[in-house]
Each structure stands twice: as C-alpha cells, then as structure tokens.
Amino acid sequence: MAATPESPEKEYCSTSEAAQRLGLSLGTVQQMVENGQLEGWKTVGGHRRIRVSSIEEFRARSMAGGGHAPVRPAASSLQVLVAEDDRILQKLYEHTFTSWALPLQYRMVSSGIDGLLEIGRVPPDLLITDLRMPGIDGFEMIRRLRADPQLQDLDIVVVSGLTDDEIVENGGLPADVILYSKPVPFRELKGYVQAKIMAMQRRGRAA
C-alpha cells in the first residue's frame, strides 16, 4: 500500500518544490496559485499542492516570451504602463492581464527613467508602478509626473513591498495615488481596471 501516497506526487508537488522548479520565491508561487496562474489545492492541514503540469505549462509560456500584443484594438483599449524591474513580476503581470481578456493594452518598463520616456512618447490611461527601481525610482518618477501640468491627472497605482513608514521616510506619495502592498493584489487591481474601462466606454458613448 506504500504506492498510494506516492502516486499524487507524480501529479502534484509542494509550494517549495514548485518554487524550485520555477526559480521563484515561495510568496510569488503562492500568489500565482491564488490568481489562477498555477493549478493547486490545499490539504486539510492547509498545505498547498500544485499540479506539476501547470508548472510546466507556465514555464513553457514564459520561455516562449509573450506578449506585449494588445488584447483588443487600440482605439477601444485602456492603455496601461507597468513600471517594474522584477522580470518575474513582469511576466506575472503579462500573463494575468492576458487571462483577464479585457480591452486593454499594456507596456512594460524596468525603471523610472524608462517610464518617463514612455509616458512622454505615448501617455497611458493608467500607470502601475513599483517604488524601488534602479536609477530614477518610483518616488522620483511620480514627483516629476505630478509636476508636469499635462500629466497631473494621470491615474497612478503603486504596488510596493515598502512599509508605510518607509514610504513616509522617502517623502510619501500624493494623496490621489492608490497604494497596494505586494504581493500584487490582482483581484483588487482587476476591479480598478474594469472601473476605468467602464468609465472610458461611457465617455465614448457620450461623445
């Protein structure tokens, strides 16, 4: 009867094993399960078991590169710029945005200076940014954007691992900036994006 407990291990693995396979942190893997990027379930004791096939599928998608391609035509799409220097989180944003199947286009940058250049080239409808980034960080990027009269109304969402005290020590954030803590709360973020899209569509109908 010893084979019985071993057989599920061929199909499922633990969170730590999944993290090793993907080269990610435990927290990131847990977040991927919560957001449906990996298939998994919890044991009676509260331990996650993750389907090995979903891990391999995610690895295959990541190696294939992916997608900055828009989900919908640009004319009817919400334009989103994500400033995040962690390549794994960039991939997670990409896969999650694609899975939503919402009318949005997204671009990725890895630093505040690249974010400012992209915004200067094509201003987005929404900026989602980390705070700790090389060169010009998120704090400085936001300060420069809010100092520009043409960009003062740009909607900004910050997703950061910094504590409230650390944010205050770095000068704080404007009152109109929405702040989320890492791991990225994709459920709340999706609701915010959907609200933005609905407002955009209402304006389009009114016009």
N, C-alpha and C positions, 0 to 999 in steps of 0.2 A: 504493500500500500504506500511505500515511500514515494512512488512516482506521482501520486496525486498532488501533493503540494508543489512539486517542481513544474508540472505542466503549465500553470498560469504564467510562470516566469518566462516562458518562451514567447508569450504574447504580451505580457506586461512587465514593467520594471519600476523601481522606486524612483522618487524625485531626484535623489542624489545620483543614481545611475543615469537618468535622463540628462542631468546637468553635465555629467562627464562626457556623454556621447555628443552633446551639442556644444560643449565648451562654454557653458553659461553658468551664472550663479544660481543657487537654489531659489532665491527670491524671483528671479526672472522666469525660471521654469514654472514656478507656482502661478505666476501671473499669466503665463501662456495657457495654462490649464484653465484658469478662471475665465479667460477671454475666448476659450474655444480654439486656440491655436494648436493645442495638443489634446488628444482624447484621453480622458482619465476618469478615475472614480476614487472614492475614499473607503477605506476599510472601516470596520466597526470601531477600531482604535483611533481613527482619524488620520491614518497614513494614506498618502496618495499612491495610486498605482496607475502608471501611464502606459498606454498602448504603444508598443515598440514600432508598429507600422506607421503610426502618426509621427513619430520622431524621425523616421527615415524619410517620410514624405516632406516634412518641414525642411530637413537638410537638403533634399533634392531641389526644393523650390528656392532655397537660399543660394545654392551653388549655381542655379540657372540664372540668378540675377533677378531682376524683377522690375519691376515696374514702376517707372515714373509715368507710364502711359495713363491717360485720363480714362475714367470710367464712363463719362458722358461727354458730349460735345462741349467745347469751351464756352460757347455762348450761354449755356444754361447751367454752368457748373460753378460751385463755390470754389474760389481759389484759396488754397491753404499752403502756407510756407511753414516747414518744420525746421527749427534750428536745434540740432542735437549732434554732439560729437561722438557718441557711442554708436558704433556700427551695428551692433546687435539690436539696439533700440530703434535705429533707423529701419532695419528690416522688419521689426515688430510693428512699427507704425505703418509701413508699406503693406504688409500682409493684412493688418487689421482694417485699414482704410479700404482695401480691395474687397475684403469679406463683407463690408457694410453694403456694398452695391448702391451707394448714394451718389447723386450728381455732384461730384467734387473732383478737382484736380489738385495734385499735391507736388510740391518740390521739396527737396532736402538740401540743407546746408550744414556744415560742421563747425561754424564759428560765427561770432557776431559780425565780423567784417564782411564775410560772405553773405550773411543775412542782410546787412545794409545795402550791399551791392545789388542783390536780387530784388530787394524792395524798391530800390531806386530804378531798376530796369523795368520791372513789372510789379506794381504794388498788389499784394494779395488782399483778399477779403478778411483773412484771419491769419495771425501769426501764433504758432505754438512754439515755445522756446524753453530750453534749459537755461540755467543761470551760470553754471560752471562750464566754461568753454575756453579753449586756448585763444590767446590774443585778446581781442575785444570780447569780453564776456557778455552774458545776458543783461546784466545790470546796465552796463555802458550802452549797449545797443538800444535798450528801452529808453534810456535817458535821451539819446540822440533822436530817436523817433518822436518822442513827446516834445522835443524842442523844435521840430520841423512843423510849421503851421499846416502844411499839406498832409501830414501823416498823424496829426494829433488824435484823430478819431479812429485810427486803425485798431481793430479789436485784437487784443493780446491775451493769450492764455499762457501762464507759466507752469511748467511741470518740473519740480525740483526736489532733490533729496536734502536740501538745506533745511535746517530748523528755522522757526520763526525768529529766534534770537540772532542766528547767523545772517538772516535776510536783513534784519534791522541794522546789524553791525556794518553791512555793506551799503547802507544808505536807504534801504527799504524799497518798496515798489509803489507806483502811482495807485491811487485808490480805485481806479477803474480797471486795473489789471486783475484778471481772475487767476487765483493761485491754487494749484493742486499739488499734493505731495506724491513723490514716487513711492511704490511702483505706479506706472501710468494708469490712471483710473479710466480705462477705455469706455466703460459703461456711461459714466457721467459725461465724458468727452463726446460720446456719440449723441447724447441728448442735446448738448450745447450746439453741436454741428447741425443737427436736424432742425433746431430752432432757427439757426442762422439761414438755412436753406429755405425754410418756410417763409421767413421774412423777405428773403430775396425774391422768391416767387410771387409773393403778394405785391411787392413793389413793381415787378414786371407786369403783372396783370393790371395794376393801377395805371401804369404808363401807357 
